[in-house]
Amino acid sequence: MMIEITERHLLHMLKIASMIRGCEEALASGSEQKLFQSPVHLSIGQELISASLSCFFEKTYGDKVFGNHRSHGHYLAVTEDVVGLIHEVFGGYLGCSKNLGGSMHISNAELGFEGSVPIVSATVPLAVGSAIWIKDYTDSGVSIAAFGDGAVEEGVFHESLNLASQWDLPVLFLCENNVFSSHMHVSERQPSGVMSRFGLANQIEFETVDGNDVVDVYRGMSRAFSHIRQKRKPFFLECNTYRLRAHVGPTRDQDIGLHRSMELPEYEKNDVLDKIRGLVSVRLGGSRVVENDMHIRELLEEALAEAAISRESFDINETYRYLEFSNDN
């Protein structure tokens, strides 16, 4: 049976993808202007995956997401918390981690985003551990581990897949394969660029989709969530994608021996946000795109204005008081 994108999901994907792109570009600009000290790992070019994830994530079912170092998109997909992300990176007590973590340590457990860390593959076993609880205490909850192709080179990743398979755990292994582990192409690191082979090796249901194809990603995400919710078993979904910015920072990593100067123009012409906008225009009319753009612009302008005020009036004593309160409770 062919899975079609519903009107509601298509509009939601447009909102989330636009929100992620707008936030990432704002953070890129802030980094260039040195308005904050936190390093930023931007997901520009990979927004479609998080936007599709947001269509199937259900906090009321008990779903939880565990991110990695490049998780602004995952965070916004689950929480839509533009203010919390902007403030956390720019510096301010309204940040989602109370200005204690910066770009790579973001969390909002109340909304289903358990956290992100810079240690490669570190949250994969946490997602598996969470899946044990989810299986025991929910009927259809899913634990999501988001990671990149570099994470599959860590031993704990393989231990996690083995355990999830052995115990039939409801966990989605969501691999965003952007072919670069920091600054080294996958062809220089592994005998194959296909990450879903690790699903096969662990007898986990798997699928590889084109991370730049709106319908392909949506269908893959739908099948993954349906499989996990119904069978209470793991699923490995590999989304082949490409980041349009540097490994870290706002540049494009074009001149560091990665051949990106040749590849980038083609991927930029294949922009996933343009594809979503085009699909919405064809199916629902261009006015829906204009309305969305206005909403996202207003949302970002307000968050950035608040962040500027918050940064100027930031008081470290507020953070200390927060820590004392948290530790006492």
N, C-alpha and C positions, 0 to 999 in steps of 0.2 A: 504494500500500500504506500503510495506517495504521500509524503508529509508536506503540507502546504503551510506557508507562513500566514497566520491569522492577521487581520487588520490591527487588532490590539497589540499583538507582538511586534508587528512591523513598526508601528508608531513608537512603541517602547524602545525598540532597538535604535531608532533614530535619536530619541531623547538621550539614551545612555551613551551612545557612541559620540554624539555631539558634546555631551557633558564632559566625557573623558578627554576628547580632543581639545576643548576649550580650556580645561584645567591644565592639561599638559603644556599647552602653548603658553599659558600664563606663567607657569612655573619655569619654562624654558626662558622666557623673557626676564623673569626675576633673577634667574641664575646668571644670565648674561650681564645684567645690571648690578650684580653682586648685592642684591637686596636681602639675601639671607646666606647663611653659611652651609646649610645642609646640601650634600650632594644629591642629585636627582637622577634616577634611572627611569627614563621616559618610555611610555608604551605607545607612542605615536606610530601608527601603521598597524598596530595589533588590536585596535579597539573592537573590531567585529566579534572577536572571541568572547570578550567580557560582556559585550552587549547581548550576545546570544545566550550566554550563561544566565544573565539577569532575567530572561524570559521564563526560565524553568526553576530557578531558585525559589524555595518557599520556606520562609522563616517559620511559619506556623506549623510546618511538618517537622521541624527540628533540624533543617539543613544548616550546615556550617561550612565556612570557607577558610582555608589556610593558605596564605599567600607566600610570595618569595620577595626578593629584593626589588623586582619590577612589578609592583602590585597596586599602583594608583588606580589602574583600570578595574582590577578585581574589587577594590574597596568601594569605588563609586558604583559599580554594578550592583552591589549588594545593599549599600546604605544610602546612596544618592546624597551623601553628606559632603557637599561641596565646601561648606564653611569649615568643617572639621579638618579636611585635608589641606586646604589653603592655609589655614591658621597654623596647622602643625608644621608645615614646611617653612612658612614665613616667620614663625615664632610668635606665640601668643597663647594665653591660658585657655582660649577657646578651642585649641587644637584637639584633635581626636585622642591624642595621647598626652594631653596637657603640656605640650611642648617638651616632653621628655624623650621623644624618640626620633623626630624628624622624618624624612622621606621614607626610610626603610623599616621603621618600627611604628607602623600604624595599626590601630585596632579599634573595634567597636563591637564587642561581644554581644551587646544587647540587640544589635541589628543583624547579627549572624556572621560578622567578619571577626574571626578569632585572633588574627594577627599576622604580621609579616616580619621576616628577619633577613639580614644580609647573608647569613651562613647558608651556603648552597646545599639544598636538599633537606635542611634542618626541619622544616615544617611537614615534610611528607610522613614521617613516622607519627607526628602529632595528629595528623588527619586520620591515620589508621587507628590510633588509640581512641580518638573521638568516635570513630565508626563502631568500635566495640560498644561504647555507651549507647550510641544511636540505635544499634541493632537490638539492644536489650530494652530500651525505654521508649522507642517510637515505632510506629507501624510502617512508616514510609520515608523517614528522614534519610538524607544523603550527606556524607562528609566529603568535601571537595579539596583535593590537594592540587594547587596550581604551581607549576614548575616549568623550567626551560630545558632545552636539550642538554645543557651542561650538567644538570642535576643527575642525569642517568649514569654519570661516571662516578657517583659516590656509592660506597658500599651499603649505606643505610637505605638507599633507594631500593636496592634489590631485596634487602631483608624485608622491607615494607610490603613489596609486591608479593613476596612469598607468603608472608603471614596473612595478608588480605585474602589471598587465594585459598590457603589452607583452612581459614576460619569462615569463609564466605561472608566477608564484611561489605556493608553498603558504602563503598567509597569510590569516588570518581577520580581517577588519576588523569588530570588535565594537563597535557604536555603542549606548551606553546613552542614549537620548534622553529626558532628564527635563525638557525644554522650557525650562530656565533656564540661561543662560550667566552664572554668578555671580548677578546680580540683574536680568536683563532677559529677558523672555519671548521665545520664538523668533519669535512673530508680529511683534515689533518689530525683528527682526534679519534675517529672511529672507523671501523671497516664498512659501516653502512650508515646512511643518513636517515634511515627509517627507525624511529623510536618505538613504534608500536610493536616491534619485534619482541620487546620485553614483556608485553602483554601475552603474546603467543607462548613465550618461554615459560610463563607462569600459569598457563591455562586460564587466562583471564580474557573475557570477551573484549575485543578491540576493534578500532576503526581509525583510519587516517583520512582526514578531510583537507580540502584546500582552504586555508585560513583567510584567503582573499575572496572567497566565493560566498555570498550572503546565504543562498539557499543551501549549499553544501554544509556550511557550519551549523546552520539552524537545524537541519535534518539530523546531523551527527549528534548534536547536543540533545535533541529530542529523543533519539534512540538510546543514548547513554542513560539519561535520567529515567526513561521508561523501564529499561532493563534493570537498573539498580532498585527502583521503587517496587517493582513487581516481583523480581526474583531474589532480592536482598543479597545480591552478589556484586563484586567489583566490576568496573568497566574502565578500560584504558582508551582515552580519546586523544589522538594526536592531531594537532592543528598546525599545518605548515604555514608559516607566516614570515614576516620580515620587518625588522624595526627600521624606521626611517631616520632616527636620530642615533647619536653615539651610544656606546655601552653605558656611559655615565656622562651627564652634562648635555647642553643644548646643541653641540656641534653635530656633524654628520659622519664623522669617522671616515672621511673619503681618502685620506692620504697616509694611511698607516699600514699599507701592504695587504689590505683585505679585498682589493678589486671592487670596492664599493663605488668608486667613481664611475665604473662601467655599469653596475647593476642598479644603482639608486634611481636614475632617470626612468627606467622601466617600471620600477615598483611605485614611484611617485605618480606615474600616469595611471597606475592600477590602484589608486587610493580607495580603501574600503569605505571611508565615509562618503565619498562621492557616489559609490555604488549603492549604498543604503539610501542616500538622498534621491538618487535617480529612480530607484524602485518605488519609493514613496510617491514621487511625483507622477509616475506612470499609473500607479494603482489608485492613489487617493487624491492626486492633484497637487500642484506646486504650492498652493496656499498653505498646505499643512507643513511644508518645509519652512516657509517664511515664518509661520507662527512659532514653530519650534526654535528657529534661530533667534527670534526676539526673546523668547522665554529664557533660553540658555545665556544669552548676552546679559540680560538683566540680572540673572542669578550670579554670574561671575563678577560683574561690576560691583554688585553689593558686597560679595564676599571679599573681594580685593580691597575695597574701601575700608571695610571693617578690619581687615588684616593689617592695613597700614596704621590705623589708629591703635589697634591692639599691640602691635610691635613697638610703637613709640612709648606706650604706657606700660609695657610689660614689667612686672615686678616679680623677681625671683622668689620673694617671700611667699607669694601666692602658691607657687609650686611646692615650696617646703611645707606649707600648711596642708596642701592636698596630700602630700606623701605621709605626713603625720596622721592625718585623718584616715587614710587608707590602711596604714599599718595598724592603727588602733582598732579598726573594724574588720 
